[in-house]
Amino acid sequence: MQEAVLSLQNVCKNYGNFKAVDDISLSVPAGAVYGFLGPNGAGKTTTIRMILDIIRPSSGQLSVFQQGSALSARNRIGYLPEEKGLYKKMPASSLISYFAMLKGMPRKLARQRSTELLKKYGLAEFADAKIETLSKGMGQKVQVLATVAHDPELVILDEPFSGLDPVNQQVLEQLIRDLAANGQTVVFSTHIMEHAERLCDQIVLITGGKKIFDGSVSEARSVLPRRVLMATDGDLEFLNKHCAVENAVQLPFDQSGYQQWSIEISKGADPLAVLQTCFANNIALSRFEYSDPSLHDVFVHLVGNATQDQRLRCA
């Protein structure tokens, strides 16, 4: 079992009677890409700030590199805060090398590293441009590069995709993949599920300050049943008696006049078993499509249930 780079045990953060973070426990293994997911105001940023010892928890324990405070390992960590900010009068290359030197990297190596990063991630022509002349997206890319310039073992990115256009989002995704390929541990927060779905080994889903899921992306998808969309001129009501089917529901006719059906597949069952049954019963299909639930579907389902539970407790 891989050693945990980051560990939280029953961590809470209270502001008066308000619980911003409520009894969160988690463990991030070395080399993982770990997603902090949740709606705005869920407690993601507060949790990250406690991890970094920017604020102290009201109760519970946490460790970073088996130490009680991230401050003891500050040079092994790269942190991109939610509130982005840069020295506007500095050239991009100088800013990146400056941040690397603050983390203990020798000046010559820091300058070399800055040049390499700008070239690799499409900003070489802006190396001498002052930050104030860059677009918001390019400035954010520079800050991300400054965060990782000293080759930190643990990289923590708070909402790194916010404000980036689709092209630069792809560049950032590639950067995260490169860090992971290099054996570095990456923790990033987001409320956009598609990024987590493509990048993460493991995710934690937080809402209302509480953890409501912690596991792999495939485990998250298994929370919801797989669905099959079918279209036919036959009657599929008989599938409600099939061992692989939880529910078969009629949908509106498609443009070609075929009756559409939504088939909810039983957990662990093979959707192709339903297709084989249709063939065995001489049912002609004009459409048969199935896929795993998306992380977005799971997110909406779990957050919706958690919100409903909270309302019932408060009623």
N, C-alpha and C positions, 0 to 999 in steps of 0.2 A: 504493500500500500504506500502511495506517495505521501511524503511529509507535507503537512498543511503549511502553506506560506502565510495564510491568514485564517484566524479563527475567532468566532464570536459565540459567547455562551450567555443566553438569557439577558441580552443587552436591552436596556430601556433608556429612553430619554424623555424626561418630563419638563414641560414649561408651565409651572403652576399646576392646574388641574388637567392640562392638555397633554396627552401622550403622543409625542411625535413619532417615537419608535417604541414598540410594545413587545418585549420578550422575544427578540430575534436571536436565533442561533444558526450558525452556518460555518462551513469549513471549505476553504479554497485550496486545492492541491497545487503543488508546483507544476508549472507548465500549462495550466488550464486557461482557457478563455471562458470567463465567468460573467454572465449577464445579470445586472441588477435591473429588473423590470418592474414597471408599475405606472399607474397614471400620475399626472402632475399632482404634487402634494402628498405623495404616498409615503414619503420618509426616506427616499433613496439618498438624497444629498445629505440629510442629517446623519444617516448611517455612515456614509463615506467620510464625513468630517470627524465622526467619532473614531473611525479606523485610523485616521491620520493624526489623531490627538489634537485636532484644531478645537474641538469641544470635547468635554468629558461626559461619559454616560452617567445617568442617574443611578443605575445599578447594573449588575452583570460584569462579565469579564471579556476582554479581548486581547489578542496577541498578534503581532506581526513579526515573522521570522522568529517565533518562539520568545519574543520579548514583549514586555507589558506595555511598551509605548513605541509607536512608529518613529518617534523622534530619535530613538537610539539607532535606527537603521535608515535615517533620512537619505543618505547617499545611495542606498540600494533601491529607492523608490522614485518613480516619476509620476507626477500628479498634474492633471489638467482640470482646473476648477470649472464649475458651471458658469461662473461669471468670468468671461474671458477678458484679459487685459494685457497690453503690451506697451513697451516703451516706444512711443510713436516716432521719435526722432532717430531711432537706431536703424541702421541697415539690417535687412533680414539675416544675412550671414553673421553679422556681429552679434545680433541678439541670440541666435542659436548657440554660438560658441560661448557667449557670456553665461548663459544658463548652464551649459555643460561644465564650465569652470567653477561655477558656484557649487556644483556637486562633486568637486574634487578632481576633475579631469585636467591634465596639463594643458597649457595654452596652445601649444603646437598641435597636439592631438585633437583638441576641441575645434580648432579652425579647420583641420582636415576633415573631421567628422561632419561639421556644418556643410562644407562643400559637397561631400558625398551625399548627404541627405537631401539637399536642395536639388541636386542633379537627379537622384533616383526618383524623387516624387514630383518632378515636373516644375520646379521653381528656379532652376539654374539661372535663367535670364533675369530673375528678380533679386539675385543675391545682393546687389549693391543698392537696391531700392529701399528707401525709408519706409517703415511700417505704415506711416500715415498716407502714403501714396498707393498702398495696396487695397484691393477690394476686401470686403469683409470676409469672404470665403478664403482668399489667399492668406489674409492675416491669421485666420484660424488655423490654416494648415501650417503656417510658420510656428504658431504656438504649440501645436501638436508635436512638430519636429523638435522644438526646444525641450519639450517634456521628455522625449526619449533619447536625446543626443548623448547622454552619459551612459547609455546601455544599462538602464536599471533592470534589476531582476523582477521587480513588481511594477507594473504600469497601471495606474488608476485613472480612468477617463470619465469625467462626469458630463453626461449628455454631449459627447463629442460630435455627433452628427447634426446637432441643432444649427440651423443657419447655412448648412452646406447645400449646394446644388447637387443634382444626381451624379454628375461627373466626379465632383470632389468627394462625394460620399463613397463612390467606388474606389477612389484613391485611398481614402481612410480605411476602408475595409481591407484593401491589400496590405496596408501598413500593419494592421492588426494581425493578419495572416503571417506576415513576415516576422513579427515579434514572436508569435507562437512557434513558428518553424525554428526560431533561434533558441527555443526553450524558455523564453520569458513568460511570466504569468501576467495575464491581462484581465483586469476587472473594468467593465464599463457599464454605465447606467444609460437607460434609454426607455422611452415609452413607444418606440417604433419597433414593432415585433419582427419585421422583415430582416432587420440587421442582426438581431439575436438569432433568428432562425438559420441564417447563413453562416454565422461565425462561432456560436457558442458551443462548448462542450457541455456546459451545465448552466442552469439559470435558477435564480430565486425571484419569485414574484411577490411583491409587497403592495399592499393597499391598506389605507387607514393606519399605517404604522405597523401592521401585522404581516408576518410571513404566511402566505397561503399556499405556496408551492415551492419546493426545492428539489431539483433533479435534472436529468438530461432532457434534451429537446424531444427525444423519442418517448420518454416517459410522460412528458407534458402532453404530447399528441394522444397518448393512450387514454387520457382523461375523458375524451369525447369519442363516441362511436364513429366508425367509418361509414360514409354514406355512398350509395350508388344511385346515379341518375339513369333511368331507363325510359325508353319511349317505344311504344308498340301499339298495334291495333287490336291486341288481345287483352284479356283480363288477368291482372297479376295479383288479384286479391288472395289467391291460394298461397302466395308466398308468406302470408302472415302465419302459416302453420309450419314454415320451414325452420329447422333447427338453427340455421345460420342467420335468421332474420329476427330482429326485435320488433320492427314495425314497417309496414308497407303502406304508403299514403299516396293517393292520387294528387297530381298537380294539374294545372291548366294544359290544354292541348298545345302542341308546338305549331309552328307556322305551316308545317306539312300536314297537319290534321291528325297527328299521332298523339295518343294519350301518354302523358308523362307521369312517371312514378318516382318518388323518393323512397329508397330502401335503406333502412337503418340496419347495419350489420352487427350481429352479436359480437361481444368482445372475444377476440382470439379466433374468430371464424374467418374463412377465406371467401372473399367476395366472388371468386370464380366458381364456388360451389353453387351460387345462385344462378350464374350464367348457365352452368351445366344442367341445372334443374329446368330452366326455361327451354333449352334445346330438347331435353327428354320429353317435355310436354308439348313439343311442336309449336312453341311460341316464337314468332318472328319478331326480332328486335330491330328497330332502326337506330337505336342509341343505347350504349352501355358505357358509362364512365364512372370511375371511382378514384378516390384519392384520400390520403390521410388528412385529418383536420389540420388546418394551418395553426401556427402559434397565435395568430390574431384571434381565431375562433376560440381557442382555449383561454386566452387572455380575457376576452369579453365574457365567456362563460364563468370563469372563476371569480373575476372582479364583480360581476353582476350578482353571483351567489353570496359573496362576502358582504357586499353592500346591503343585500336583502336581509342577511343574518343580523347585521348591525342595526338595521331599522327595527327588526323584531325585538332585539334586546332593549332598544330605547323606548319601545312603545309602552 
